[in-house]
Amino acid sequence: MMRNVLMKKYEKGLSLIEASMVLALSAIVISGVMFYYQSASDSNKTQNTISEVMSTIAAVNGLYVGQSSYAGLGNAILHNSSAIPQNYRGSGSTITNPFGGQMIITAGTPSTTGEGGVKTTGHDNQYAITLTGIPQSACMNIVSMNLGTSLVGVGTNFTGNNVADSGAVSLPADANAKAAVNTLYSSMTPAAAAQICTNTTGSDGGNSISFVMR
């Protein structure tokens, strides 16, 4: 009888161990599934964001073909165009991106003539597409995409003046120098992208990326 009691206790102990192992394995499987789902979701959003940018550029090219400037270009013009899918059209002229941030289109400042006929050179021959709320991992892929010869430059996390008025500079030639935010670069490498896609938190939930086009 004592042996039967001991066997029951032994079996009960095994049952607890087995249950713990099942729970541990289940947690690992669930974690793996969630990681895979998040990774696949981010990849899908990245591709959709790239498509949104490319469609916007094509729409602007079509609307302004033969024009000498992009004067008047902005979200209001593109909001109801076929370039912007219905699910990315917010209220008013707001355009969103797949990550939940915004896509903002701005034209460069036009030339002006001041006192004495002094003319200031404008930048309305170029425009900017800015994406906000882009996560760090997606930022690196998006900021590195090839937009061809129409690209003036690309940069992240600009503050202050109209980015569409910016002139582009080359990436640092010194291997020890780092690319910086709030700077427009005429080209981009994966290494430099990692250096300028630095925001992981903030009011917009991530990085802002600006493409200046001509």
VOBA-1610 file (N, C-alpha, C; in pm, whole numbers, padded with zeros to 5 digits, always signed):
BEGIN
Met+00083-00121+00000Met+00000+00000+00000Met+00086+00126+00000Met+00193+00119+00081Met+00286+00232+00085Met+00343+00260-00053Arg+00368+00148-00123Arg+00424+00163-00258Arg+00326+00235-00350Asn+00198+00202-00338Asn+00096+00267-00421Asn+00086+00416-00393Val+00098+00451-00264Val+00094+00593-00225Val+00212+00667-00285Leu+00331+00605-00275Leu+00451+00668-00330Leu+00440+00685-00481Met+00385+00582-00548Met+00369+00589-00693Met+00275+00702-00733Lys+00167+00719-00656Lys+00072+00826-00687Lys+00136+00963-00670Lys+00217+00978-00563Lys+00287+01105-00542Lys+00386+01131-00655Tyr+00455+01023-00697Tyr+00552+01035-00805Tyr+00484+01077-00936Glu+00370+01010-00962Glu+00296+01043-01083Glu+00241+01185-01079Lys+00198+01228-00961Lys+00148+01365-00946Lys+00260+01466-00971Gly+00380+01432-00921Gly+00496+01519-00944Gly+00530+01529-01091Leu+00523+01414-01160Leu+00549+01414-01303Leu+00445+01498-01378Ser+00321+01488-01336Ser+00214+01564-01402Ser+00238+01714-01390Leu+00284+01758-01274Leu+00313+01901-01255Leu+00430+01945-01342Ile+00534+01861-01349Ile+00651+01892-01432Ile+00611+01897-01579Glu+00533+01797-01620Glu+00489+01793-01760Glu+00405+01915-01795Ala+00315+01952-01703Ala+00230+02069-01727Ala+00313+02195-01739Ser+00416+02206-01654Ser+00505+02323-01660Ser+00579+02328-01792Met+00624+02210-01840Met+00696+02205-01967Met+00605+02244-02083Val+00480+02197-02077Val+00384+02232-02183Val+00359+02381-02186Leu+00343+02442-02067Leu+00321+02586-02059Leu+00441+02663-02112Ala+00562+02616-02076Ala+00684+02684-02122Ala+00696+02676-02273Leu+00670+02556-02329Leu+00678+02539-02474Leu+00572+02623-02545Ser+00453+02629-02486Ser+00346+02711-02544Ser+00384+02858-02549Ala+00448+02905-02441Ala+00491+03045-02435Ala+00594+03074-02543Ile+00686+02978-02566Ile+00789+02996-02669Ile+00725+03002-02807Val+00631+02910-02832Val+00564+02906-02962Val+00486+03035-02987Ile+00412+03080-02885Ile+00333+03203-02898Ile+00423+03323-02924Ser+00537+03329-02853Ser+00632+03439-02873Ser+00686+03439-03015Gly+00716+03318-03065Gly+00767+03307-03202Gly+00665+03351-03305Val+00540+03309-03284Val+00432+03348-03376Val+00411+03499-03374Met+00411+03559-03255Met+00391+03703-03243Met+00505+03780-03309Phe+00630+03731-03291Phe+00746+03796-03353Phe+00734+03789-03505Tyr+00699+03670-03555Tyr+00685+03653-03700Tyr+00575+03743-03754Tyr+00463+03749-03683Tyr+00350+03832-03727Tyr+00390+03979-03731Gln+00459+04026-03626Gln+00500+04166-03621Gln+00598+04198-03733Ser+00693+04105-03756Ser+00792+04125-03861Ser+00725+04131-03998Ala+00631+04038-04022Ala+00560+04035-04150Ala+00474+04160-04167Ser+00412+04204-04058Ser+00327+04324-04063Ser+00410+04447-04096Asp+00526+04462-04031Asp+00614+04577-04056Asp+00665+04576-04199Ser+00700+04456-04249Ser+00749+04445-04386Ser+00641+04486-04486Asn+00518+04444-04460Asn+00406+04479-04547Asn+00380+04629-04546Lys+00385+04689-04427Lys+00365+04833-04415Lys+00476+04910-04486Thr+00599+04859-04476Thr+00712+04925-04543Thr+00691+04926-04694Gln+00653+04811-04750Gln+00629+04802-04894Gln+00514+04893-04937Asn+00409+04899-04857Asn+00296+04985-04889Asn+00334+05133-04882Thr+00422+05168-04789Thr+00468+05306-04778Thr+00550+05345-04900Ile+00638+05255-04942Ile+00718+05280-05062Ile+00627+05299-05183Ser+00526+05215-05194Ser+00431+05226-05306Ser+00356+05359-05302Glu+00320+05403-05181Glu+00249+05531-05166Glu+00336+05647-05212Val+00464+05643-05175Val+00557+05749-05217Val+00574+05748-05368Met+00594+05631-05426Met+00614+05621-05571Met+00490+05669-05647Ser+00372+05632-05598Ser+00247+05676-05663Ser+00231+05827-05655Thr+00270+05884-05541Thr+00260+06029-05523Thr+00353+06102-05620Ile+00475+06052-05634Ile+00571+06113-05727Ile+00517+06107-05869Ala+00463+05992-05908Ala+00407+05977-06043Ala+00290+06073-06064Ala+00207+06091-05962Ala+00092+06182-05973Ala+00138+06326-05988Val+00238+06366-05910Val+00291+06503-05920Val+00351+06526-06058Asn+00426+06429-06108Asn+00486+06442-06241Asn+00378+06460-06347Gly+00268+06386-06333Gly+00160+06398-06429Gly+00087+06530-06421Leu+00066+06580-06300Leu-00007+06706-06281Leu+00075+06827-06325Tyr+00206+06820-06306Tyr+00289+06938-06331Tyr+00376+06926-06455Val+00346+06831-06542Val+00422+06819-06666Val+00408+06948-06747Gly+00519+07000-06793Gly+00519+07123-06871Gly+00516+07250-06789Gln+00503+07239-06656Gln+00502+07356-06569Gln+00645+07395-06530Ser+00666+07523-06508Ser+00800+07571-06473Ser+00827+07564-06323Ser+00723+07540-06244Ser+00741+07532-06099Ser+00633+07444-06038Tyr+00650+07414-05911Tyr+00550+07337-05836Tyr+00466+07428-05747Ala+00453+07553-05789Ala+00377+07650-05711Ala+00236+07598-05682Gly+00195+07608-05557Gly+00061+07565-05517Gly+00048+07419-05482Leu+00155+07341-05504Leu+00148+07198-05474Leu+00137+07175-05323Gly+00049+07085-05285Gly+00032+07051-05144Gly-00064+06935-05128Asn-00092+06900-05006Asn-00182+06788-04979Asn-00320+06806-05041Ala-00369+06930-05043Ala-00504+06955-05093Ala-00520+06911-05238Ile-00415+06925-05317Ile-00422+06888-05458Ile-00424+06736-05475Leu-00345+06666-05393Leu-00331+06521-05409Leu-00431+06440-05328His-00495+06503-05230His-00581+06430-05136His-00685+06343-05205Asn-00748+06393-05307Asn-00854+06318-05374Asn-00811+06258-05507Ser-00680+06253-05531Ser-00632+06194-05656Ser-00626+06042-05642Ser-00618+05975-05755Ser-00611+05828-05754Ser-00480+05777-05696Ala-00382+05866-05680Ala-00253+05825-05624Ala-00264+05788-05478Ile-00364+05845-05410Ile-00380+05821-05266Ile-00497+05726-05243Pro-00471+05605-05193Pro-00579+05510-05165Pro-00680+05569-05066Gln-00803+05528-05077Gln-00910+05582-04993Gln-00880+05568-04844Asn-00819+05457-04804Asn-00794+05435-04661Asn-00682+05522-04605Tyr-00612+05597-04690Tyr-00508+05689-04643Tyr-00552+05836-04652Arg-00680+05857-04685Arg-00732+05994-04692Arg-00799+06029-04560Gly-00735+06118-04485Gly-00791+06161-04358Gly-00887+06276-04378Ser-00927+06339-04269Ser-01018+06453-04277Ser-00948+06573-04337Gly-01026+06659-04401Gly-00968+06776-04466Gly-00873+06734-04576Ser-00750+06783-04570Ser-00649+06747-04669Ser-00543+06653-04611Thr-00573+06595-04495Thr-00476+06507-04430Thr-00458+06377-04508Ile-00333+06340-04529Ile-00300+06213-04593Ile-00217+06133-04493Thr-00255+06009-04468Thr-00181+05926-04374Thr-00092+05827-04448Asn-00004+05760-04372Asn+00079+05655-04430Asn+00048+05522-04359Pro+00095+05410-04412Pro+00061+05280-04354Pro+00100+05260-04208Phe+00193+05339-04157Phe+00234+05325-04017Phe+00150+05411-03923Gly+00053+05483-03978Gly-00035+05563-03894Gly+00008+05708-03881Gly+00125+05742-03933Gly+00168+05881-03935Gly+00109+05953-04055Gln+00166+06067-04089Gln+00115+06145-04202Gln+00212+06147-04319Met+00159+06178-04436Met+00241+06211-04551Met+00209+06355-04586Ile+00311+06439-04588Ile+00293+06584-04608Ile+00370+06626-04733Ile+00301+06690-04826Ile+00364+06738-04950Ile+00372+06890-04945Thr+00491+06943-04967Thr+00510+07089-04966Thr+00596+07132-05084Ala+00560+07245-05143Ala+00640+07301-05252Ala+00744+07395-05195Gly+00852+07414-05270Gly+00954+07510-05229Gly+00900+07652-05238Thr+00965+07743-05167Thr+00923+07883-05165Thr+00951+07949-05300Pro+00853+08019-05357Pro+00875+08084-05488Pro+00968+08204-05478Ser+01019+08247-05592Ser+01103+08367-05598Ser+01020+08489-05562Thr+01085+08587-05503Thr+01016+08712-05467Thr+01100+08831-05514Thr+01032+08941-05537Thr+01100+09065-05575Thr+01075+09169-05468Gly+01183+09217-05407Gly+01171+09312-05299Gly+01191+09455-05344Glu+01222+09541-05249Glu+01244+09683-05279Glu+01362+09700-05374Gly+01344+09795-05466Gly+01450+09821-05563Gly+01462+09714-05669Gly+01360+09628-05677Gly+01362+09524-05779Gly+01456+09410-05750Val+01502+09402-05624Val+01594+09294-05587Val+01516+09163-05580Lys+01561+09065-05657Lys+01490+08938-05666Lys+01562+08831-05585Thr+01487+08761-05504Thr+01545+08649-05429Thr+01513+08519-05503Thr+01612+08434-05513Thr+01594+08308-05583Thr+01508+08213-05502Gly+01405+08160-05564Gly+01316+08068-05495Gly+01356+07923-05516His+01279+07836-05458His+01304+07693-05470His+01177+07619-05512Asp+01088+07690-05583Asp+00963+07625-05620Asp+00977+07533-05741Asn+01102+07508-05782Asn+01126+07406-05884Asn+01150+07270-05819Gln+01129+07263-05687Gln+01139+07136-05617Gln+01032+07128-05508Tyr+01006+07008-05462Tyr+00904+06988-05358Tyr+00949+06876-05264Ala+00883+06867-05151Ala+00921+06766-05051Ala+00803+06675-05017Ile+00834+06548-04998Ile+00739+06451-04944Ile+00793+06408-04809Thr+00717+06434-04704Thr+00761+06400-04568Thr+00668+06296-04508Leu+00728+06189-04457Leu+00654+06083-04388Leu+00683+06093-04239Thr+00582+06088-04156Thr+00603+06096-04011Thr+00564+05963-03945Gly+00615+05943-03822Gly+00579+05825-03745Gly+00633+05695-03800Ile+00754+05698-03858Ile+00812+05578-03917Ile+00904+05508-03816Pro+00878+05382-03784Pro+00964+05310-03689Pro+01107+05298-03739Gln+01200+05278-03648Gln+01343+05277-03681Gln+01377+05173-03787Ser+01329+05051-03772Ser+01364+04944-03866Ser+01312+04974-04007Ala+01190+05023-04017Ala+01133+05058-04147Ala+01200+05180-04206Cys+01238+05274-04121Cys+01303+05398-04166Cys+01427+05367-04249Met+01506+05271-04203Met+01631+05238-04272Met+01606+05189-04414Asn+01499+05112-04433Asn+01466+05062-04567Asn+01408+05171-04656Ile+01319+05251-04599Ile+01251+05354-04678Ile+01347+05465-04720Val+01431+05509-04628Val+01520+05621-04657Val+01626+05584-04761Ser+01649+05454-04779Ser+01753+05408-04872Ser+01699+05378-05011Met+01568+05389-05033Met+01514+05349-05163Met+01559+05443-05275Asn+01572+05386-05393Asn+01622+05458-05509Asn+01507+05528-05581Leu+01511+05661-05582Leu+01406+05738-05649Leu+01456+05801-05780Gly+01571+05758-05826Gly+01620+05802-05956Gly+01677+05943-05957Thr+01690+05996-06078Thr+01756+06126-06096Thr+01670+06245-06053Ser+01542+06222-06028Ser+01456+06332-05983Ser+01477+06366-05836Leu+01547+06279-05765Leu+01572+06303-05623Leu+01679+06409-05603Val+01643+06514-05529Val+01742+06616-05490Val+01819+06565-05369Gly+01745+06513-05272Gly+01810+06461-05152Gly+01710+06401-05055Val+01763+06334-04954Val+01681+06269-04853Val+01742+06291-04715Gly+01658+06302-04615Gly+01707+06320-04478Gly+01597+06288-04379Thr+01630+06294-04251Thr+01532+06261-04148Thr+01524+06368-04041Asn+01407+06370-03976Asn+01385+06449-03854Asn+01424+06596-03868Phe+01373+06659-03974Phe+01399+06801-03997Phe+01316+06887-03901Thr+01372+06997-03863Thr+01302+07094-03779Thr+01315+07232-03842Gly+01220+07319-03815Gly+01233+07458-03859Gly+01180+07483-03998Asn+01265+07534-04086Asn+01224+07586-04216Asn+01170+07478-04309Asn+01109+07523-04418Asn+01053+07434-04520Asn+01164+07348-04579Val+01155+07217-04559Val+01259+07127-04608Val+01268+07131-04760Ala+01160+07168-04828Ala+01162+07176-04974Ala+01255+07284-05026Asp+01297+07376-04938Asp+01391+07481-04977Asp+01537+07438-04957Ser+01557+07318-04907Ser+01692+07273-04872Ser+01774+07234-04993Gly+01903+07259-04983Gly+01999+07210-05081Gly+02065+07085-05023Ala+02100+06991-05109Ala+02157+06865-05062Ala+02309+06870-05055Val+02364+06795-04961Val+02509+06782-04947Val+02544+06634-04961Ser+02673+06608-04984Ser+02719+06470-04995Ser+02736+06409-04856Leu+02729+06278-04851Leu+02756+06209-04725Leu+02901+06231-04684Pro+02932+06228-04554Pro+03070+06249-04509Pro+03166+06151-04576Ala+03276+06203-04628Ala+03376+06117-04693Ala+03460+06042-04591Asp+03479+06103-04475Asp+03557+06041-04368Asp+03480+05923-04310Ala+03543+05807-04308Ala+03478+05686-04258Ala+03439+05698-04111Asn+03510+05784-04038Asn+03482+05801-03895Asn+03371+05904-03868Ala+03336+05981-03971Ala+03231+06082-03955Ala+03094+06018-03974Lys+02996+06069-03903Lys+02862+06014-03910Lys+02766+06108-03983Ala+02669+06050-04051Ala+02562+06129-04110Ala+02475+06183-03996Ala+02411+06297-04020Ala+02335+06363-03914Ala+02190+06383-03954Val+02103+06390-03854Val+01963+06424-03879Val+01954+06572-03916Asn+01837+06613-03968Asn+01814+06753-04003Asn+01910+06801-04113Thr+01954+06707-04197Thr+02045+06738-04307Thr+01998+06662-04431Leu+01997+06730-04545Leu+01955+06668-04670Leu+02077+06614-04744Tyr+02075+06484-04775Tyr+02188+06420-04843Tyr+02149+06381-04985Ser+02242+06402-05078Ser+02214+06374-05219Ser+02210+06225-05250Ser+02262+06144-05160Ser+02258+05998-05175Ser+02252+05937-05036Met+02222+05808-05029Met+02210+05743-04899Met+02263+05601-04906Thr+02333+05559-04802Thr+02383+05423-04790Thr+02316+05357-04669Pro+02317+05224-04663Pro+02260+05157-04545Pro+02326+05200-04414Ala+02458+05220-04418Ala+02529+05261-04296Ala+02484+05399-04251Ala+02471+05491-04347Ala+02427+05627-04313Ala+02281+05626-04268Ala+02201+05541-04330Ala+02060+05531-04292Ala+02046+05490-04146Ala+02132+05399-04102Ala+02129+05355-03962Ala+02164+05469-03867Gln+02245+05564-03916Gln+02288+05676-03832Gln+02183+05786-03822Ile+02095+05796-03922Ile+01996+05905-03919Ile+01855+05858-03883Cys+01835+05727-03876Cys+01705+05673-03833Cys+01715+05640-03684Thr+01726+05742-03603Thr+01761+05723-03462Thr+01644+05729-03366Asn+01532+05786-03408Asn+01419+05803-03316Asn+01344+05671-03295Thr+01328+05633-03170Thr+01248+05515-03136Thr+01124+05553-03057Thr+01121+05675-03007Thr+01005+05725-02933Thr+00979+05868-02977Gly+00880+05931-02918Gly+00850+06070-02950Gly+00702+06090-02973Ser+00664+06214-02993Ser+00523+06247-03009Ser+00463+06182-03133Asp+00546+06159-03236Asp+00495+06096-03358Asp+00522+05946-03361Gly+00584+05894-03257Gly+00607+05751-03249Gly+00723+05700-03330Gly+00804+05787-03387Gly+00917+05740-03466Gly+00985+05851-03541Asn+01041+05817-03657Asn+01117+05912-03738Asn+01030+05980-03842Ser+01073+06098-03885Ser+01014+06162-04003Ser+01119+06154-04114Ile+01074+06120-04233Ile+01163+06107-04349Ile+01118+06207-04454Ser+01213+06283-04509Ser+01179+06380-04613Ser+01256+06350-04741Phe+01183+06340-04851Phe+01242+06328-04984Phe+01218+06460-05056Val+01323+06524-05102Val+01307+06646-05182Val+01328+06608-05328Met+01229+06640-05410Met+01228+06602-05551Met+01233+06725-05640Arg+01279+06706-05761Arg+01280+06816-05858Arg+01185+06786-05974
//
